[in-house]
Amino acid sequence: MRSPVSSDRAPAAIGTYSQGVVAGRFVFLSGQIPLDPATMNVVDGDFAERARQVFRNLAAVAEAAGGSLADAVKITVFLTDLDDFATVNQVMEEFFEAPYPARAAVGVAALPRGVDVEADAILAR
């Protein structure tokens, strides 16, 4: 059994997907890009600020599912420039505490809306 999760504190889905799906004790959070949920525009600022917005968006959906990023067991980060990897590590320290979730960082050619970072997550509640 699965049920969708949505939050108006995260960007509305821009395709045929749910912001998140609860399946048993797991919550699968769809990829978030650095959109301001109020305007649906990419946030202003440097790469670190865009990465922060990605994790704020993920946190909003996690909270709508009755959890938090502290419940994350797996994060996948997609980067158009792997030179931004160290900055992602710094930003993640603002949102996560040890023991950290498992993580993959994947270099990609392009992301929706021309952004340079996206992340999704799996939570265990």
N, CA, C and O atoms as a printed pandas DataFrame, in Angstrom:
     atom_number atom_name residue_name chain_id  residue_number  x_coord  y_coord  z_coord
0              1         N          MET        A               1    0.842   -1.175    0.000
1              2        CA          MET        A               1    0.000    0.000    0.000
2              3         C          MET        A               1    0.890    1.241    0.000
3              4         O          MET        A               1    1.899    1.291    0.704
4              5         N          ARG        A               2    0.521    2.211   -0.769
5              6        CA          ARG        A               2    1.296    3.442   -0.835
6              7         C          ARG        A               2    0.349    4.626   -0.867
7              8         O          ARG        A               2   -0.790    4.528   -1.323
8              9         N          SER        A               3    0.854    5.756   -0.366
9             10        CA          SER        A               3    0.040    6.973   -0.385
10            11         C          SER        A               3    0.936    8.162   -0.681
11            12         O          SER        A               3    2.079    8.218   -0.228
12            13         N          PRO        A               4    0.410    9.116   -1.447
13            14        CA          PRO        A               4    1.212   10.279   -1.822
14            15         C          PRO        A               4    1.367   11.245   -0.653
15            16         O          PRO        A               4    0.547   11.285    0.265
16            17         N          VAL        A               5    2.443   12.018   -0.717
17            18        CA          VAL        A               5    2.725   13.061    0.262
18            19         C          VAL        A               5    2.918   14.350   -0.506
19            20         O          VAL        A               5    3.557   14.362   -1.558
20            21         N          SER        A               6    2.366   15.440    0.015
21            22        CA          SER        A               6    2.617   16.731   -0.619
22            23         C          SER        A               6    2.677   17.819    0.444
23            24         O          SER        A               6    2.108   17.695    1.529
24            25         N          SER        A               7    3.379   18.876    0.100
25            26        CA          SER        A               7    3.531   20.023    0.983
26            27         C          SER        A               7    3.528   21.289    0.148
27            28         O          SER        A               7    4.167   21.352   -0.902
28            29         N          ASP        A               8    2.809   22.297    0.619
29            30        CA          ASP        A               8    2.867   23.587   -0.079
30            31         C          ASP        A               8    4.124   24.355    0.305
31            32         O          ASP        A               8    4.374   25.443   -0.214
32            33         N          ARG        A               9    4.920   23.788    1.221
33            34        CA          ARG        A               9    6.198   24.393    1.600
34            35         C          ARG        A               9    7.348   23.894    0.716
35            36         O          ARG        A               9    8.507   24.253    0.924
36            37         N          ALA        A              10    7.010   23.069   -0.264
37            38        CA          ALA        A              10    7.972   22.592   -1.265
38            39         C          ALA        A              10    7.372   22.881   -2.631
39            40         O          ALA        A              10    6.154   23.011   -2.752
40            41         N          PRO        A              11    8.204   22.985   -3.661
41            42        CA          PRO        A              11    7.686   23.271   -5.002
42            43         C          PRO        A              11    6.670   22.220   -5.446
43            44         O          PRO        A              11    6.835   21.030   -5.177
44            45         N          ALA        A              12    5.632   22.669   -6.121
45            46        CA          ALA        A              12    4.660   21.748   -6.693
46            47         C          ALA        A              12    5.346   20.889   -7.745
47            48         O          ALA        A              12    6.293   21.325   -8.400
48            49         N          ALA        A              13    4.864   19.682   -7.895
49            50        CA          ALA        A              13    5.417   18.786   -8.906
50            51         C          ALA        A              13    5.278   19.427  -10.287
51            52         O          ALA        A              13    4.236   19.992  -10.618
52            53         N          ILE        A              14    6.338   19.333  -11.084
53            54        CA          ILE        A              14    6.308   19.903  -12.430
54            55         C          ILE        A              14    6.269   18.797  -13.477
55            56         O          ILE        A              14    6.706   18.982  -14.613
56            57         N          GLY        A              15    5.743   17.655  -13.079
57            58        CA          GLY        A              15    5.636   16.516  -13.979
58            59         C          GLY        A              15    4.682   15.495  -13.404
59            60         O          GLY        A              15    3.913   15.790  -12.491
60            61         N          THR        A              16    4.738   14.300  -13.941
61            62        CA          THR        A              16    3.853   13.221  -13.510
62            63         C          THR        A              16    4.486   12.438  -12.369
63            64         O          THR        A              16    4.892   11.289  -12.542
64            65         N          TYR        A              17    4.567   13.063  -11.213
65            66        CA          TYR        A              17    5.128   12.424  -10.026
66            67         C          TYR        A              17    4.557   13.080   -8.783
67            68         O          TYR        A              17    4.005   14.178   -8.844
68            69         N          SER        A              18    4.693   12.398   -7.657
69            70        CA          SER        A              18    4.316   12.943   -6.356
70            71         C          SER        A              18    5.555   13.519   -5.696
71            72         O          SER        A              18    6.669   13.075   -5.973
72            73         N          GLN        A              19    5.375   14.501   -4.830
73            74        CA          GLN        A              19    6.517   15.032   -4.083
74            75         C          GLN        A              19    7.143   13.933   -3.229
75            76         O          GLN        A              19    8.356   13.905   -3.018
76            77         N          GLY        A              20    6.308   13.046   -2.750
77            78        CA          GLY        A              20    6.773   11.915   -1.967
78            79         C          GLY        A              20    5.726   10.828   -1.967
79            80         O          GLY        A              20    4.562   11.066   -2.287
80            81         N          VAL        A              21    6.154    9.622   -1.602
81            82        CA          VAL        A              21    5.245    8.485   -1.504
82            83         C          VAL        A              21    5.620    7.703   -0.258
83            84         O          VAL        A              21    6.783    7.356   -0.053
84            85         N          VAL        A              22    4.616    7.428    0.574
85            86        CA          VAL        A              22    4.803    6.567    1.739
86            87         C          VAL        A              22    4.469    5.150    1.312
87            88         O          VAL        A              22    3.409    4.902    0.737
88            89         N          ALA        A              23    5.367    4.225    1.591
89            90        CA          ALA        A              23    5.161    2.803    1.310
90            91         C          ALA        A              23    5.640    2.029    2.530
91            92         O          ALA        A              23    6.843    1.880    2.749
92            93         N          GLY        A              24    4.700    1.542    3.316
93            94        CA          GLY        A              24    5.077    0.857    4.554
94            95         C          GLY        A              24    5.763    1.827    5.488
95            96         O          GLY        A              24    5.256    2.918    5.747
96            97         N          ARG        A              25    6.913    1.432    5.992
97            98        CA          ARG        A              25    7.636    2.323    6.904
98            99         C          ARG        A              25    8.647    3.219    6.194
99           100         O          ARG        A              25    9.423    3.920    6.842
100          101         N          PHE        A              26    8.635    3.195    4.865
101          102        CA          PHE        A              26    9.554    4.022    4.093
102          103         C          PHE        A              26    8.821    5.180    3.421
103          104         O          PHE        A              26    7.652    5.073    3.051
104          105         N          VAL        A              27    9.543    6.285    3.277
105          106        CA          VAL        A              27    9.048    7.444    2.541
106          107         C          VAL        A              27   10.069    7.733    1.454
107          108         O          VAL        A              27   11.255    7.905    1.734
108          109         N          PHE        A              28    9.603    7.786    0.217
109          110        CA          PHE        A              28   10.450    8.059   -0.927
110          111         C          PHE        A              28   10.187    9.490   -1.363
111          112         O          PHE        A              28    9.083    9.821   -1.796
112          113         N          LEU        A              29   11.202   10.341   -1.249
113          114        CA          LEU        A              29   11.075   11.751   -1.616
114          115         C          LEU        A              29   11.595   11.953   -3.023
115          116         O          LEU        A              29   12.734   11.601   -3.330
116          117         N          SER        A              30   10.753   12.526   -3.884
117          118        CA          SER        A              30   11.164   12.816   -5.252
118          119         C          SER        A              30   12.283   13.843   -5.262
119          120         O          SER        A              30   12.476   14.591   -4.304
120          121         N          GLY        A              31   13.010   13.862   -6.360
121          122        CA          GLY        A              31   14.087   14.829   -6.508
122          123         C          GLY        A              31   13.571   16.252   -6.378
123          124         O          GLY        A              31   12.522   16.611   -6.912
124          125         N          GLN        A              32   14.338   17.046   -5.655
125          126        CA          GLN        A              32   14.031   18.464   -5.484
126          127         C          GLN        A              32   15.156   19.274   -6.104
127          128         O          GLN        A              32   16.336   18.954   -5.957
128          129         N          ILE        A              33   14.763   20.325   -6.794
129          130        CA          ILE        A              33   15.723   21.275   -7.334
130          131         C          ILE        A              33   15.557   22.582   -6.563
131          132         O          ILE        A              33   14.601   22.715   -5.798
132          133         N          PRO        A              34   16.453   23.545   -6.740
133          134        CA          PRO        A              34   16.424   24.748   -5.897
134          135         C          PRO        A              34   15.365   25.772   -6.294
135          136         O          PRO        A              34   15.679   26.919   -6.616
136          137         N          LEU        A              35   14.115   25.341   -6.267
137          138        CA          LEU        A              35   13.014   26.251   -6.547
138          139         C          LEU        A              35   12.438   26.797   -5.255
139          140         O          LEU        A              35   12.290   26.071   -4.272
140          141         N          ASP        A              36   12.117   28.068   -5.263
141          142        CA          ASP        A              36   11.370   28.682   -4.166
142          143         C          ASP        A              36    9.929   28.215   -4.326
143          144         O          ASP        A              36    9.333   28.451   -5.377
144          145         N          PRO        A              37    9.344   27.557   -3.316
145          146        CA          PRO        A              37    7.990   27.034   -3.485
146          147         C          PRO        A              37    6.933   28.114   -3.697
147          148         O          PRO        A              37    5.885   27.836   -4.280
148          149         N          ALA        A              38    7.182   29.326   -3.242
149          150        CA          ALA        A              38    6.200   30.403   -3.394
150          151         C          ALA        A              38    6.163   30.941   -4.813
151          152         O          ALA        A              38    5.100   31.306   -5.314
152          153         N          THR        A              39    7.318   30.993   -5.462
153          154        CA          THR        A              39    7.388   31.604   -6.790
154          155         C          THR        A              39    7.634   30.588   -7.908
155          156         O          THR        A              39    7.401   30.883   -9.080
156          157         N          MET        A              40    8.106   29.391   -7.543
157          158        CA          MET        A              40    8.502   28.353   -8.495
158          159         C          MET        A              40    9.662   28.813   -9.381
159          160         O          MET        A              40    9.859   28.295  -10.480
160          161         N          ASN        A              41   10.424   29.788   -8.890
161          162        CA          ASN        A              41   11.632   30.247   -9.567
162          163         C          ASN        A              41   12.856   29.706   -8.848
163          164         O          ASN        A              41   12.807   29.430   -7.649
164          165         N          VAL        A              42   13.953   29.556   -9.580
165          166        CA          VAL        A              42   15.223   29.149   -8.971
166          167         C          VAL        A              42   15.650   30.252   -8.011
167          168         O          VAL        A              42   15.576   31.436   -8.341
168          169         N          VAL        A              43   16.099   29.854   -6.813
169          170        CA          VAL        A              43   16.499   30.838   -5.803
170          171         C          VAL        A              43   17.740   31.596   -6.262
171          172         O          VAL        A              43   18.570   31.077   -7.009
172          173         N          ASP        A              44   17.842   32.820   -5.799
173          174        CA          ASP        A              44   19.026   33.635   -6.063
174          175         C          ASP        A              44   20.167   33.170   -5.178
175          176         O          ASP        A              44   19.947   32.532   -4.148
176          177         N          GLY        A              45   21.373   33.489   -5.578
177          178        CA          GLY        A              45   22.533   33.204   -4.748
178          179         C          GLY        A              45   23.500   32.255   -5.419
179          180         O          GLY        A              45   23.362   31.893   -6.587
180          181         N          ASP        A              46   24.484   31.871   -4.629
181          182        CA          ASP        A              46   25.546   31.005   -5.131
182          183         C          ASP        A              46   25.130   29.536   -5.057
183          184         O          ASP        A              46   24.008   29.210   -4.670
184          185         N          PHE        A              47   26.055   28.664   -5.435
185          186        CA          PHE        A              47   25.757   27.232   -5.434
186          187         C          PHE        A              47   25.330   26.760   -4.053
187          188         O          PHE        A              47   24.385   25.978   -3.941
188          189         N          ALA        A              48   26.000   27.213   -2.996
189          190        CA          ALA        A              48   25.660   26.773   -1.636
190          191         C          ALA        A              48   24.218   27.129   -1.301
191          192         O          ALA        A              48   23.516   26.326   -0.685
192          193         N          GLU        A              49   23.762   28.310   -1.692
193          194        CA          GLU        A              49   22.377   28.695   -1.409
194          195         C          GLU        A              49   21.402   27.836   -2.208
195          196         O          GLU        A              49   20.335   27.486   -1.704
196          197         N          ARG        A              50   21.750   27.494   -3.434
197          198        CA          ARG        A              50   20.883   26.615   -4.216
198          199         C          ARG        A              50   20.825   25.230   -3.568
199          200         O          ARG        A              50   19.753   24.630   -3.498
200          201         N          ALA        A              51   21.951   24.721   -3.100
201          202        CA          ALA        A              51   21.964   23.421   -2.433
202          203         C          ALA        A              51   21.134   23.469   -1.145
203          204         O          ALA        A              51   20.404   22.525   -0.843
204          205         N          ARG        A              52   21.242   24.549   -0.397
205          206        CA          ARG        A              52   20.426   24.686    0.818
206          207         C          ARG        A              52   18.940   24.613    0.488
207          208         O          ARG        A              52   18.171   23.975    1.206
208          209         N          GLN        A              53   18.533   25.276   -0.612
209          210        CA          GLN        A              53   17.115   25.255   -0.975
210          211         C          GLN        A              53   16.660   23.842   -1.324
211          212         O          GLN        A              53   15.538   23.454   -0.998
212          213         N          VAL        A              54   17.513   23.079   -1.978
213          214        CA          VAL        A              54   17.190   21.684   -2.283
214          215         C          VAL        A              54   16.877   20.941   -0.988
215          216         O          VAL        A              54   15.876   20.229   -0.911
216          217         N          PHE        A              55   17.727   21.102    0.034
217          218        CA          PHE        A              55   17.524   20.372    1.280
218          219         C          PHE        A              55   16.365   20.949    2.090
219          220         O          PHE        A              55   15.703   20.206    2.815
220          221         N          ARG        A              56   16.103   22.240    1.987
221          222        CA          ARG        A              56   14.896   22.800    2.622
222          223         C          ARG        A              56   13.645   22.201    1.994
223          224         O          ARG        A              56   12.691   21.866    2.696
224          225         N          ASN        A              57   13.650   22.066    0.672
225          226        CA          ASN        A              57   12.502   21.472   -0.015
226          227         C          ASN        A              57   12.310   20.011    0.394
227          228         O          ASN        A              57   11.186   19.584    0.659
228          229         N          LEU        A              58   13.398   19.249    0.447
229          230        CA          LEU        A              58   13.294   17.861    0.893
230          231         C          LEU        A              58   12.761   17.791    2.324
231          232         O          LEU        A              58   11.928   16.942    2.640
232          233         N          ALA        A              59   13.241   18.681    3.181
233          234        CA          ALA        A              59   12.797   18.689    4.578
234          235         C          ALA        A              59   11.302   18.958    4.683
235          236         O          ALA        A              59   10.620   18.357    5.514
236          237         N          ALA        A              60   10.790   19.851    3.852
237          238        CA          ALA        A              60    9.357   20.178    3.886
238          239         C          ALA        A              60    8.512   18.958    3.535
239          240         O          ALA        A              60    7.490   18.709    4.175
240          241         N          VAL        A              61    8.920   18.207    2.540
241          242        CA          VAL        A              61    8.160   17.022    2.153
242          243         C          VAL        A              61    8.307   15.942    3.230
243          244         O          VAL        A              61    7.341   15.248    3.546
244          245         N          ALA        A              62    9.506   15.800    3.792
245          246        CA          ALA        A              62    9.703   14.832    4.875
246          247         C          ALA        A              62    8.774   15.144    6.051
247          248         O          ALA        A              62    8.172   14.239    6.629
248          249         N          GLU        A              63    8.663   16.420    6.398
249          250        CA          GLU        A              63    7.792   16.820    7.506
250          251         C          GLU        A              63    6.324   16.566    7.168
251          252         O          GLU        A              63    5.552   16.177    8.045
252          253         N          ALA        A              64    5.929   16.778    5.922
253          254        CA          ALA        A              64    4.549   16.499    5.513
254          255         C          ALA        A              64    4.221   15.013    5.647
255          256         O          ALA        A              64    3.063   14.635    5.823
256          257         N          ALA        A              65    5.252   14.179    5.563
257          258        CA          ALA        A              65    5.075   12.728    5.715
258          259         C          ALA        A              65    5.158   12.300    7.174
259          260         O          ALA        A              65    5.089   11.109    7.477
260          261         N          GLY        A              66    5.305   13.262    8.076
261          262        CA          GLY        A              66    5.398   12.931    9.497
262          263         C          GLY        A              66    6.793   12.579    9.958
263          264         O          GLY        A              66    6.967   11.977   11.017
264          265         N          GLY        A              67    7.779   12.945    9.181
265          266        CA          GLY        A              67    9.159   12.638    9.538
266          267         C          GLY        A              67   10.031   13.864    9.433
267          268         O          GLY        A              67    9.553   14.996    9.512
268          269         N          SER        A              68   11.312   13.628    9.256
269          270        CA          SER        A              68   12.281   14.711    9.101
270          271         C          SER        A              68   13.484   14.157    8.354
271          272         O          SER        A              68   13.579   12.955    8.106
272          273         N          LEU        A              69   14.393   15.044    8.002
273          274        CA          LEU        A              69   15.607   14.579    7.335
274          275         C          LEU        A              69   16.457   13.699    8.247
275          276         O          LEU        A              69   17.329   12.974    7.770
276          277         N          ALA        A              70   16.210   13.756    9.549
277          278        CA          ALA        A              70   16.918   12.863   10.477
278          279         C          ALA        A              70   16.549   11.401   10.214
279          280         O          ALA        A              70   17.276   10.498   10.628
280          281         N          ASP        A              71   15.429   11.163    9.531
281          282        CA          ASP        A              71   14.992    9.807    9.197
282          283         C          ASP        A              71   15.596    9.309    7.887
283          284         O          ASP        A              71   15.342    8.173    7.485
284          285         N          ALA        A              72   16.388   10.137    7.217
285          286        CA          ALA        A              72   16.948    9.762    5.913
286          287         C          ALA        A              72   17.930    8.609    6.062
287          288         O          ALA        A              72   18.822    8.637    6.910
288          289         N          VAL        A              73   17.749    7.596    5.222
289          290        CA          VAL        A              73   18.687    6.481    5.176
290          291         C          VAL        A              73   19.498    6.486    3.885
291          292         O          VAL        A              73   20.555    5.858    3.811
292          293         N          LYS        A              74   19.006    7.196    2.862
293          294        CA          LYS        A              74   19.717    7.250    1.579
294          295         C          LYS        A              74   19.403    8.568    0.888
295          296         O          LYS        A              74   18.242    8.959    0.766
296          297         N          ILE        A              75   20.446    9.243    0.442
297          298        CA          ILE        A              75   20.344   10.487   -0.309
298          299         C          ILE        A              75   21.081   10.284   -1.622
299          300         O          ILE        A              75   22.163    9.698   -1.646
300          301         N          THR        A              76   20.507   10.761   -2.703
301          302        CA          THR        A              76   21.224   10.806   -3.970
302          303         C          THR        A              76   21.277   12.258   -4.403
303          304         O          THR        A              76   20.247   12.928   -4.487
304          305         N          VAL        A              77   22.476   12.740   -4.677
305          306        CA          VAL        A              77   22.690   14.118   -5.121
306          307         C          VAL        A              77   23.154   14.067   -6.574
307          308         O          VAL        A              77   24.063   13.316   -6.928
308          309         N          PHE        A              78   22.515   14.877   -7.397
309          310        CA          PHE        A              78   22.862   14.965   -8.813
310          311         C          PHE        A              78   23.499   16.332   -9.056
311          312         O          PHE        A              78   22.921   17.360   -8.705
312          313         N          LEU        A              79   24.680   16.342   -9.650
313          314        CA          LEU        A              79   25.433   17.574   -9.870
314          315         C          LEU        A              79   25.842   17.695  -11.332
315          316         O          LEU        A              79   26.285   16.724  -11.946
316          317         N          THR        A              80   25.690   18.897  -11.881
317          318        CA          THR        A              80   26.188   19.114  -13.243
318          319         C          THR        A              80   27.684   19.400  -13.241
319          320         O          THR        A              80   28.324   19.355  -14.292
320          321         N          ASP        A              81   28.248   19.694  -12.074
321          322        CA          ASP        A              81   29.685   19.940  -11.940
322          323         C          ASP        A              81   30.167   19.275  -10.660
323          324         O          ASP        A              81   29.876   19.750   -9.562
324          325         N          LEU        A              82   30.900   18.182  -10.795
325          326        CA          LEU        A              82   31.360   17.453   -9.615
326          327         C          LEU        A              82   32.354   18.258   -8.775
327          328         O          LEU        A              82   32.682   17.847   -7.662
328          329         N          ASP        A              83   32.837   19.389   -9.281
329          330        CA          ASP        A              83   33.668   20.267   -8.466
330          331         C          ASP        A              83   32.862   20.877   -7.321
331          332         O          ASP        A              83   33.450   21.408   -6.379
332          333         N          ASP        A              84   31.528   20.814   -7.379
333          334        CA          ASP        A              84   30.666   21.326   -6.309
334          335         C          ASP        A              84   30.472   20.322   -5.180
335          336         O          ASP        A              84   29.766   20.613   -4.214
336          337         N          PHE        A              85   31.083   19.154   -5.285
337          338        CA          PHE        A              85   30.914   18.090   -4.297
338          339         C          PHE        A              85   31.296   18.538   -2.888
339          340         O          PHE        A              85   30.572   18.246   -1.936
340          341         N          ALA        A              86   32.418   19.241   -2.738
341          342        CA          ALA        A              86   32.852   19.689   -1.406
342          343         C          ALA        A              86   31.836   20.651   -0.796
343          344         O          ALA        A              86   31.598   20.614    0.412
344          345         N          THR        A              87   31.240   21.502   -1.610
345          346        CA          THR        A              87   30.226   22.434   -1.103
346          347         C          THR        A              87   28.988   21.675   -0.652
347          348         O          THR        A              87   28.381   22.027    0.359
348          349         N          VAL        A              88   28.605   20.633   -1.395
349          350        CA          VAL        A              88   27.471   19.809   -0.970
350          351         C          VAL        A              88   27.750   19.224    0.405
351          352         O          VAL        A              88   26.862   19.213    1.257
352          353         N          ASN        A              89   28.959   18.739    0.639
353          354        CA          ASN        A              89   29.307   18.197    1.956
354          355         C          ASN        A              89   29.119   19.245    3.042
355          356         O          ASN        A              89   28.556   18.949    4.096
356          357         N          GLN        A              90   29.581   20.465    2.800
357          358        CA          GLN        A              90   29.441   21.537    3.791
358          359         C          GLN        A              90   27.973   21.850    4.058
359          360         O          GLN        A              90   27.575   22.012    5.211
360          361         N          VAL        A              91   27.173   21.935    3.012
361          362        CA          VAL        A              91   25.750   22.238    3.172
362          363         C          VAL        A              91   25.044   21.100    3.904
363          364         O          VAL        A              91   24.198   21.348    4.764
364          365         N          MET        A              92   25.379   19.871    3.574
365          366        CA          MET        A              92   24.722   18.742    4.243
366          367         C          MET        A              92   24.981   18.743    5.746
367          368         O          MET        A              92   24.136   18.286    6.515
368          369         N          GLU        A              93   26.134   19.248    6.173
369          370        CA          GLU        A              93   26.409   19.330    7.610
370          371         C          GLU        A              93   25.427   20.252    8.330
371          372         O          GLU        A              93   25.246   20.135    9.542
372          373         N          GLU        A              94   24.786   21.173    7.592
373          374        CA          GLU        A              94   23.781   22.055    8.177
374          375         C          GLU        A              94   22.447   21.340    8.380
375          376         O          GLU        A              94   21.629   21.782    9.187
376          377         N          PHE        A              95   22.220   20.252    7.666
377          378        CA          PHE        A              95   20.926   19.574    7.675
378          379         C          PHE        A              95   20.953   18.186    8.301
379          380         O          PHE        A              95   19.900   17.657    8.658
380          381         N          PHE        A              96   22.132   17.584    8.442
381          382        CA          PHE        A              96   22.242   16.205    8.919
382          383         C          PHE        A              96   23.269   16.107   10.039
383          384         O          PHE        A              96   24.227   16.877   10.098
384          385         N          GLU        A              97   23.044   15.143   10.921
385          386        CA          GLU        A              97   23.995   14.818   11.984
386          387         C          GLU        A              97   24.383   13.356   11.853
387          388         O          GLU        A              97   23.650   12.555   11.273
388          389         N          ALA        A              98   25.545   13.016   12.398
389          390        CA          ALA        A              98   25.989   11.627   12.390
390          391         C          ALA        A              98   25.038   10.797   13.250
391          392         O          ALA        A              98   24.552   11.293   14.266
392          393         N          PRO        A              99   24.766    9.584   12.884
393          394        CA          PRO        A              99   25.278    8.910   11.694
394          395         C          PRO        A              99   24.563    9.424   10.448
395          396         O          PRO        A              99   23.335    9.483   10.397
396          397         N          TYR        A             100   25.349    9.790    9.460
397          398        CA          TYR        A             100   24.809   10.353    8.220
398          399         C          TYR        A             100   24.137    9.266    7.384
399          400         O          TYR        A             100   24.465    8.086    7.505
400          401         N          PRO        A             101   23.192    9.677    6.534
401          402        CA          PRO        A             101   22.584    8.690    5.638
402          403         C          PRO        A             101   23.596    8.219    4.597
403          404         O          PRO        A             101   24.593    8.892    4.333
404          405         N          ALA        A             102   23.329    7.070    4.019
405          406        CA          ALA        A             102   24.109    6.630    2.867
406          407         C          ALA        A             102   23.867    7.653    1.758
407          408         O          ALA        A             102   22.817    8.294    1.710
408          409         N          ARG        A             103   24.846    7.799    0.874
409          410        CA          ARG        A             103   24.693    8.827   -0.153
410          411         C          ARG        A             103   25.437    8.438   -1.424
411          412         O          ARG        A             103   26.468    7.766   -1.386
412          413         N          ALA        A             104   24.892    8.872   -2.531
413          414        CA          ALA        A             104   25.586    8.787   -3.815
414          415         C          ALA        A             104   25.585   10.181   -4.409
415          416         O          ALA        A             104   24.613   10.922   -4.265
416          417         N          ALA        A             105   26.670   10.539   -5.074
417          418        CA          ALA        A             105   26.755   11.785   -5.828
418          419         C          ALA        A             105   26.975   11.401   -7.278
419          420         O          ALA        A             105   27.913   10.676   -7.608
420          421         N          VAL        A             106   26.103   11.893   -8.134
421          422        CA          VAL        A             106   26.124   11.498   -9.533
422          423         C          VAL        A             106   26.328   12.728  -10.411
423          424         O          VAL        A             106   25.580   13.700  -10.309
424          425         N          GLY        A             107   27.331   12.684  -11.261
425          426        CA          GLY        A             107   27.544   13.747  -12.226
426          427         C          GLY        A             107   26.616   13.548  -13.415
427          428         O          GLY        A             107   26.542   12.459  -13.986
428          429         N          VAL        A             108   25.911   14.607  -13.780
429          430        CA          VAL        A             108   24.955   14.530  -14.888
430          431         C          VAL        A             108   25.202   15.671  -15.871
431          432         O          VAL        A             108   25.794   16.689  -15.513
432          433         N          ALA        A             109   24.752   15.497  -17.093
433          434        CA          ALA        A             109   24.947   16.523  -18.117
434          435         C          ALA        A             109   24.018   17.714  -17.915
435          436         O          ALA        A             109   24.400   18.853  -18.182
436          437         N          ALA        A             110   22.806   17.457  -17.447
437          438        CA          ALA        A             110   21.827   18.538  -17.301
438          439         C          ALA        A             110   20.760   18.127  -16.298
439          440         O          ALA        A             110   20.561   16.942  -16.030
440          441         N          LEU        A             111   20.075   19.133  -15.746
441          442        CA          LEU        A             111   18.974   18.922  -14.807
442          443         C          LEU        A             111   17.808   19.817  -15.204
443          444         O          LEU        A             111   17.995   20.771  -15.960
444          445         N          PRO        A             112   16.603   19.525  -14.707
445          446        CA          PRO        A             112   15.447   20.355  -15.050
446          447         C          PRO        A             112   15.682   21.830  -14.737
447          448         O          PRO        A             112   16.376   22.184  -13.783
448          449         N          ARG        A             113   15.087   22.670  -15.564
449          450        CA          ARG        A             113   15.152   24.118  -15.419
450          451         C          ARG        A             113   16.574   24.675  -15.507
451          452         O          ARG        A             113   16.803   25.833  -15.158
452          453         N          GLY        A             114   17.525   23.869  -15.966
453          454        CA          GLY        A             114   18.901   24.323  -16.116
454          455         C          GLY        A             114   19.655   24.483  -14.808
455          456         O          GLY        A             114   20.695   25.141  -14.775
456          457         N          VAL        A             115   19.146   23.885  -13.713
457          458        CA          VAL        A             115   19.819   24.017  -12.417
458          459         C          VAL        A             115   21.052   23.124  -12.369
459          460         O          VAL        A             115   21.269   22.286  -13.244
460          461         N          ASP        A             116   21.850   23.324  -11.327
461          462        CA          ASP        A             116   23.095   22.569  -11.203
462          463         C          ASP        A             116   23.098   21.555  -10.076
463          464         O          ASP        A             116   24.106   20.881   -9.861
464          465         N          VAL        A             117   21.975   21.426   -9.338
465          466        CA          VAL        A             117   21.914   20.471   -8.238
466          467         C          VAL        A             117   20.478   19.987   -8.048
467          468         O          VAL        A             117   19.521   20.750   -8.177
468          469         N          GLU        A             118   20.358   18.709   -7.741
469          470        CA          GLU        A             118   19.090   18.085   -7.396
470          471         C          GLU        A             118   19.393   16.973   -6.401
471          472         O          GLU        A             118   20.477   16.390   -6.440
472          473         N          ALA        A             119   18.458   16.674   -5.516
473          474        CA          ALA        A             119   18.648   15.562   -4.582
474          475         C          ALA        A             119   17.301   14.922   -4.312
475          476         O          ALA        A             119   16.258   15.576   -4.312
476          477         N          ASP        A             120   17.361   13.601   -4.079
477          478        CA          ASP        A             120   16.189   12.877   -3.596
478          479         C          ASP        A             120   16.586   12.131   -2.345
479          480         O          ASP        A             120   17.759   12.121   -1.970
480          481         N          ALA        A             121   15.616   11.500   -1.692
481          482        CA          ALA        A             121   15.917   10.837   -0.423
482          483         C          ALA        A             121   14.957    9.691   -0.167
483          484         O          ALA        A             121   13.841    9.660   -0.686
484          485         N          ILE        A             122   15.415    8.756    0.641
485          486        CA          ILE        A             122   14.577    7.697    1.176
486          487         C          ILE        A             122   14.655    7.825    2.689
487          488         O          ILE        A             122   15.739    7.899    3.267
488          489         N          LEU        A             123   13.478    7.852    3.325
489          490        CA          LEU        A             123   13.394    7.935    4.778
490          491         C          LEU        A             123   12.875    6.616    5.322
491          492         O          LEU        A             123   12.084    5.941    4.664
492          493         N          ALA        A             124   13.311    6.243    6.520
493          494        CA          ALA        A             124   12.766    5.101    7.247
494          495         C          ALA        A             124   12.163    5.660    8.528
495          496         O          ALA        A             124   12.865    6.264    9.340
496          497         N          ARG        A             125   10.849    5.454    8.709
497          498        CA          ARG        A             125   10.177    5.997    9.883
498          499         C          ARG        A             125   10.008    4.946   10.935
499          500         O          ARG        A             125    9.459    5.222   12.002
